[in-house]
Amino acid sequence: DAKLLDTFYPGDQHSITYGTKSRVGIGGMEAKVKAALWALQGGTSVVIANGTHPKVTGHVITDIVEGKKVGTFFSEVKPA
């Protein structure tokens, strides 16, 4: 039942639920989100995206820069 978020606003963290970690993983999505929030606090723009998703042209960074919705953008600004 996972849902891709276009934008993640730190103030909305209370409404996010994470799935269980895999047996072989070292943190999963929760670890990625924590790392993204740490970078965001440091003033860095962050997008978590799947570089192997079929919708992605194979150039995920270019797709992100062009504004294509291929991941979740982390922003200090609450989305409207």
PyRosetta script that sets phi, psi and omega in degrees:
from pyrosetta import init, pose_from_sequence

init()
pose = pose_from_sequence("DAKLLDTFYPGDQHSITYGTKSRVGIGGMEAKVKAALWALQGGTSVVIANGTHPKVTGHVITDIVEGKKVGTFFSEVKPA")
pose.set_psi(1, 20.9)
pose.set_omega(1, -179.2)
pose.set_phi(2, -66.0)
pose.set_psi(2, 148.0)
pose.set_omega(2, -179.5)
pose.set_phi(3, -129.6)
pose.set_psi(3, 130.0)
pose.set_omega(3, 177.2)
pose.set_phi(4, -77.6)
pose.set_psi(4, 127.6)
pose.set_omega(4, 176.4)
pose.set_phi(5, -96.8)
pose.set_psi(5, 131.5)
pose.set_omega(5, 176.0)
pose.set_phi(6, -69.7)
pose.set_psi(6, -40.6)
pose.set_omega(6, -177.6)
pose.set_phi(7, -133.8)
pose.set_psi(7, 138.1)
pose.set_omega(7, 177.2)
pose.set_phi(8, -116.7)
pose.set_psi(8, 119.3)
pose.set_omega(8, 178.0)
pose.set_phi(9, -106.6)
pose.set_psi(9, 124.6)
pose.set_omega(9, -175.9)
pose.set_phi(10, -53.6)
pose.set_psi(10, -30.6)
pose.set_omega(10, 179.9)
pose.set_phi(11, -67.4)
pose.set_psi(11, -14.6)
pose.set_omega(11, -179.2)
pose.set_phi(12, -99.5)
pose.set_psi(12, 12.7)
pose.set_omega(12, -176.2)
pose.set_phi(13, -57.5)
pose.set_psi(13, -32.2)
pose.set_omega(13, -177.0)
pose.set_phi(14, -62.9)
pose.set_psi(14, -20.5)
pose.set_omega(14, -177.9)
pose.set_phi(15, -93.9)
pose.set_psi(15, 3.4)
pose.set_omega(15, -178.4)
pose.set_phi(16, -99.0)
pose.set_psi(16, 134.4)
pose.set_omega(16, 175.6)
pose.set_phi(17, -120.4)
pose.set_psi(17, 134.3)
pose.set_omega(17, -179.8)
pose.set_phi(18, -101.8)
pose.set_psi(18, 147.1)
pose.set_omega(18, 175.7)
pose.set_phi(19, -76.9)
pose.set_psi(19, -179.8)
pose.set_omega(19, 179.5)
pose.set_phi(20, -75.5)
pose.set_psi(20, 153.6)
pose.set_omega(20, 177.8)
pose.set_phi(21, -78.6)
pose.set_psi(21, 150.0)
pose.set_omega(21, 178.0)
pose.set_phi(22, -76.2)
pose.set_psi(22, 165.1)
pose.set_omega(22, 179.4)
pose.set_phi(23, -63.6)
pose.set_psi(23, -33.1)
pose.set_omega(23, -174.1)
pose.set_phi(24, -104.2)
pose.set_psi(24, -5.3)
pose.set_omega(24, -178.6)
pose.set_phi(25, -80.7)
pose.set_psi(25, 170.4)
pose.set_omega(25, 178.5)
pose.set_phi(26, -123.4)
pose.set_psi(26, 30.6)
pose.set_omega(26, 175.1)
pose.set_phi(27, 148.3)
pose.set_psi(27, -28.6)
pose.set_omega(27, 177.0)
pose.set_phi(28, 63.5)
pose.set_psi(28, -150.3)
pose.set_omega(28, -174.6)
pose.set_phi(29, -65.2)
pose.set_psi(29, -36.0)
pose.set_omega(29, -179.9)
pose.set_phi(30, -60.0)
pose.set_psi(30, -41.0)
pose.set_omega(30, 178.0)
pose.set_phi(31, -66.0)
pose.set_psi(31, -38.7)
pose.set_omega(31, 178.0)
pose.set_phi(32, -63.9)
pose.set_psi(32, -42.5)
pose.set_omega(32, 179.8)
pose.set_phi(33, -65.1)
pose.set_psi(33, -43.1)
pose.set_omega(33, 178.4)
pose.set_phi(34, -60.9)
pose.set_psi(34, -41.8)
pose.set_omega(34, 178.3)
pose.set_phi(35, -65.6)
pose.set_psi(35, -40.4)
pose.set_omega(35, 178.9)
pose.set_phi(36, -64.6)
pose.set_psi(36, -41.0)
pose.set_omega(36, 178.7)
pose.set_phi(37, -66.1)
pose.set_psi(37, -37.9)
pose.set_omega(37, 177.0)
pose.set_phi(38, -62.0)
pose.set_psi(38, -45.0)
pose.set_omega(38, 178.5)
pose.set_phi(39, -65.7)
pose.set_psi(39, -39.6)
pose.set_omega(39, 179.1)
pose.set_phi(40, -62.0)
pose.set_psi(40, -41.2)
pose.set_omega(40, 177.9)
pose.set_phi(41, -63.6)
pose.set_psi(41, -26.2)
pose.set_omega(41, 178.4)
pose.set_phi(42, -85.7)
pose.set_psi(42, 3.0)
pose.set_omega(42, 176.9)
pose.set_phi(43, 90.8)
pose.set_psi(43, 14.9)
pose.set_omega(43, -178.8)
pose.set_phi(44, -101.6)
pose.set_psi(44, 134.1)
pose.set_omega(44, 173.5)
pose.set_phi(45, -69.2)
pose.set_psi(45, 143.5)
pose.set_omega(45, -175.7)
pose.set_phi(46, -135.9)
pose.set_psi(46, 136.5)
pose.set_omega(46, 169.4)
pose.set_phi(47, -134.0)
pose.set_psi(47, 128.8)
pose.set_omega(47, 170.9)
pose.set_phi(48, -99.6)
pose.set_psi(48, 121.1)
pose.set_omega(48, -177.4)
pose.set_phi(49, -139.6)
pose.set_psi(49, 153.1)
pose.set_omega(49, 176.7)
pose.set_phi(50, -90.1)
pose.set_psi(50, 110.1)
pose.set_omega(50, -177.6)
pose.set_phi(51, -74.2)
pose.set_psi(51, -5.9)
pose.set_omega(51, 179.8)
pose.set_phi(52, -116.3)
pose.set_psi(52, 11.0)
pose.set_omega(52, -179.4)
pose.set_phi(53, -68.4)
pose.set_psi(53, 139.1)
pose.set_omega(53, -177.5)
pose.set_phi(54, -58.4)
pose.set_psi(54, -28.3)
pose.set_omega(54, 179.6)
pose.set_phi(55, -71.8)
pose.set_psi(55, -20.8)
pose.set_omega(55, -176.9)
pose.set_phi(56, -80.1)
pose.set_psi(56, 137.2)
pose.set_omega(56, -175.7)
pose.set_phi(57, -72.4)
pose.set_psi(57, -5.2)
pose.set_omega(57, -174.4)
pose.set_phi(58, 102.4)
pose.set_psi(58, -4.6)
pose.set_omega(58, 179.9)
pose.set_phi(59, -126.3)
pose.set_psi(59, 66.8)
pose.set_omega(59, -171.2)
pose.set_phi(60, -58.8)
pose.set_psi(60, -38.3)
pose.set_omega(60, -179.4)
pose.set_phi(61, -65.4)
pose.set_psi(61, -43.8)
pose.set_omega(61, 177.7)
pose.set_phi(62, -62.6)
pose.set_psi(62, -42.4)
pose.set_omega(62, 178.9)
pose.set_phi(63, -59.7)
pose.set_psi(63, -41.8)
pose.set_omega(63, 179.8)
pose.set_phi(64, -64.5)
pose.set_psi(64, -47.1)
pose.set_omega(64, -179.3)
pose.set_phi(65, -62.1)
pose.set_psi(65, -33.9)
pose.set_omega(65, 178.7)
pose.set_phi(66, -78.3)
pose.set_psi(66, -1.9)
pose.set_omega(66, 176.4)
pose.set_phi(67, 86.4)
pose.set_psi(67, 10.4)
pose.set_omega(67, 177.8)
pose.set_phi(68, -70.6)
pose.set_psi(68, 144.9)
pose.set_omega(68, -178.5)
pose.set_phi(69, -86.6)
pose.set_psi(69, 86.0)
pose.set_omega(69, -179.2)
pose.set_phi(70, -116.8)
pose.set_psi(70, 7.7)
pose.set_omega(70, -178.6)
pose.set_phi(71, -170.1)
pose.set_psi(71, -160.9)
pose.set_omega(71, -179.7)
pose.set_phi(72, -112.9)
pose.set_psi(72, 123.6)
pose.set_omega(72, 178.4)
pose.set_phi(73, -91.9)
pose.set_psi(73, 129.4)
pose.set_omega(73, 178.1)
pose.set_phi(74, -95.7)
pose.set_psi(74, 127.2)
pose.set_omega(74, -174.8)
pose.set_phi(75, -139.4)
pose.set_psi(75, 141.8)
pose.set_omega(75, 174.4)
pose.set_phi(76, -77.3)
pose.set_psi(76, -10.1)
pose.set_omega(76, -179.2)
pose.set_phi(77, -97.6)
pose.set_psi(77, 126.0)
pose.set_omega(77, -179.6)
pose.set_phi(78, -66.7)
pose.set_psi(78, 127.6)
pose.set_omega(78, 179.3)
pose.set_phi(79, -65.0)
pose.set_psi(79, 144.6)
pose.set_omega(79, 179.8)
pose.set_phi(80, -77.7)
pose.dump_pdb("model.pdb")
